[in-house]
Amino acid sequence: MARVTSPRGCHTRAVTRMFVAVLPPPEVLEHLEEFLAPRQEARVEGRPWRWTPVAQWHVTLAFMEDVPDRALDTLVERLAVAASRRRPVQARLAGGGAFPDPSRAKLLFAGIETDPVELERMATGARHAAAGAGVEVDGQRFRPHLTVARIARAVEATRWLRVLDTYAGPTWTVEEVVLVASHLGEGPGGRARHEVVGTCPLGAREGQSRPRP
């Protein structure tokens, strides 16, 4: 039976904020970090971007605002089964964009190039797994991206998109999806602290999952 160790501190919470994600490997993150580093001091409309810590870079498949402790084991078991039905895919970070749009951007992201159908199926499987475990999932349309920066007030970001459009990172094989607990306010500078609490290999037999050591 698939199991997962509870996030540290869960005994003090009735629910935990979580998400299912693809985590690019360190060498992929380092490549993007080196590309962005010389540009991070630049300001837009007189204000700086708030750059996301590299340790928190990920591609979200499903977001869950409140995961009850009692649902955690079932959630991981269902995620493991969903992941086992998907296959590993090649991917790379390339290009980018802004939400909600370049003319009034509040978020910059790097894009991901991969098999779009398979990635969509991973996201759908993760969302169905959460729903099957009785966990409410964010219902926004799946738009794969890796958030690199945010800003408090919307700005014109077309120039930044031109910069991101020149980026193409190294290819890697996506072999697993992870379940991450997001502890708000517990990270450096009052940011969230992310903790991987379960790993589900793609294509694994019998929906096996691995708890995080």
C-alpha positions in Angstrom: 0.0 0.0 0.0 1.3 3.4 -0.9 2.1 5.6 2.1 3.8 8.9 2.8 5.4 10.5 5.9 3.3 13.4 7.2 4.8 16.9 6.7 6.7 18.2 9.7 4.3 20.2 11.9 1.2 18.5 10.6 0.2 17.6 14.1 -0.5 21.3 14.7 -2.7 21.7 11.6 -6.0 20.3 10.6 -5.2 21.0 6.9 -2.2 21.7 4.8 -1.8 23.6 1.6 -0.3 21.3 -1.1 0.4 21.0 -4.8 1.4 18.3 -7.2 4.3 19.2 -9.5 7.1 18.3 -11.8 10.5 19.3 -10.4 13.2 20.0 -12.9 16.6 18.6 -11.9 19.3 20.8 -10.3 21.3 21.2 -13.5 18.2 22.5 -15.4 17.4 25.0 -12.6 21.0 26.2 -12.5 21.0 26.8 -16.3 17.9 29.0 -16.0 19.3 30.7 -12.9 22.5 31.7 -14.7 20.4 33.1 -17.6 18.3 35.3 -15.2 20.9 36.4 -12.7 22.4 39.3 -14.8 18.9 40.7 -15.3 17.5 40.5 -11.8 18.6 44.0 -10.8 16.6 45.6 -13.6 13.4 47.5 -12.6 10.2 47.9 -14.4 8.3 51.1 -14.2 10.6 52.0 -11.3 9.8 48.9 -9.3 11.7 45.7 -8.8 10.4 42.2 -9.5 10.2 39.8 -6.6 12.2 36.8 -7.8 11.1 33.4 -6.8 13.8 31.4 -4.9 15.4 28.8 -7.2 14.6 26.1 -4.6 10.9 26.7 -5.1 10.9 26.5 -8.9 8.4 23.9 -10.2 5.7 23.2 -12.7 2.4 22.8 -11.0 0.0 20.1 -12.1 -2.7 20.5 -9.4 -3.1 22.9 -6.5 -5.0 22.1 -3.3 -5.6 24.9 -0.8 -6.6 22.7 2.1 -5.6 19.0 2.4 -7.1 17.4 5.6 -4.6 15.2 7.4 -7.0 12.4 7.3 -7.0 12.5 3.4 -3.2 12.5 3.0 -2.6 8.7 2.7 -5.5 8.2 0.3 -4.3 11.2 -1.8 -0.8 9.8 -2.2 -2.1 6.3 -3.0 -4.4 7.8 -5.8 -1.6 10.0 -7.1 0.7 7.0 -7.3 -1.9 5.1 -9.3 -2.4 8.1 -11.6 1.3 8.5 -12.2 1.8 4.8 -12.9 -0.6 5.3 -15.9 1.6 8.0 -17.5 4.9 7.6 -19.2 8.2 9.5 -18.7 8.6 12.3 -21.2 11.4 14.6 -22.5 11.1 18.2 -21.5 13.0 21.5 -21.4 12.4 25.0 -20.1 12.2 27.5 -23.0 10.6 30.8 -23.7 8.2 32.4 -21.3 5.2 34.6 -20.7 3.3 36.7 -18.2 0.0 36.4 -16.3 -2.6 37.7 -16.8 -1.1 39.2 -20.0 2.1 41.1 -21.0 0.3 44.5 -20.9 -0.7 44.2 -17.2 1.7 41.5 -15.9 1.9 40.5 -12.3 3.8 37.3 -12.8 6.7 36.2 -15.1 7.2 32.6 -16.0 9.4 30.3 -18.0 7.7 28.0 -20.4 8.1 24.2 -20.7 8.5 22.3 -24.0 7.4 18.7 -23.8 4.7 16.4 -25.0 1.6 18.6 -24.3 -0.9 15.8 -24.4 1.0 13.7 -21.9 1.6 16.7 -19.6 -2.1 17.5 -19.7 -2.9 13.9 -18.8 -0.5 14.1 -15.8 -2.3 17.2 -14.6 -5.8 15.7 -15.2 -4.7 12.5 -13.4 -3.4 14.5 -10.4 -6.7 16.5 -10.2 -8.8 13.4 -10.4 -6.7 11.7 -7.8 -7.2 14.6 -5.4 -11.0 14.7 -6.1 -11.1 11.0 -5.5 -9.5 11.5 -2.1 -12.1 14.1 -1.2 -9.7 17.0 -1.6 -10.9 20.2 -3.4 -8.7 21.2 -6.3 -8.2 24.6 -7.8 -10.3 24.6 -10.9 -8.4 27.0 -13.1 -7.5 25.8 -16.6 -4.1 24.0 -16.7 -1.4 26.3 -18.2 2.0 24.7 -17.7 4.6 27.2 -16.5 7.4 27.8 -14.0 7.0 31.0 -12.1 10.2 33.1 -11.9 9.0 36.5 -10.6 6.1 38.4 -9.3 5.3 42.1 -8.8 2.7 43.7 -6.5 1.1 46.0 -9.1 0.5 45.1 -12.8 3.1 46.4 -15.2 3.9 46.4 -18.9 6.2 43.4 -19.4 6.6 43.0 -23.2 10.4 43.7 -22.9 10.8 40.9 -20.4 8.9 38.5 -22.6 11.4 39.3 -25.4 14.2 38.4 -23.0 12.5 35.1 -22.0 11.8 34.2 -25.6 15.6 34.0 -26.2 16.0 31.3 -23.5 16.2 27.5 -24.2 17.4 25.2 -21.4 18.8 21.7 -21.4 16.6 18.7 -22.0 15.8 16.3 -19.2 13.5 13.3 -18.7 10.5 13.8 -16.5 10.3 10.5 -14.5 8.2 11.4 -11.5 5.7 13.8 -10.0 5.8 15.0 -6.5 3.4 16.0 -3.7 4.6 19.2 -2.0 3.4 20.8 1.2 3.5 24.6 1.2 4.0 26.1 4.7 3.1 29.7 4.4 5.3 32.2 6.2 7.8 29.6 7.3 10.5 30.3 4.7 13.2 33.0 4.5 11.8 36.5 4.4 8.4 35.3 5.3 8.0 33.3 2.1 6.4 29.8 2.0 8.5 26.8 2.9 8.1 24.0 0.4 8.5 20.4 1.5 8.3 17.3 -0.8 6.3 14.7 1.1 5.7 12.1 -1.6 7.2 11.0 -4.9 5.3 9.1 -7.5 7.3 7.6 -10.4 5.7 7.7 -13.8 5.0 4.3 -15.3 5.7 2.5 -12.0 4.0 -0.9 -11.4 1.0 -1.1 -9.1 1.1 2.6 -8.4 4.1 2.6 -6.1 5.0 5.9 -4.3 8.1 6.8 -2.3 7.9 8.8 0.9 10.5 11.6 1.2 13.4 10.6 3.5 
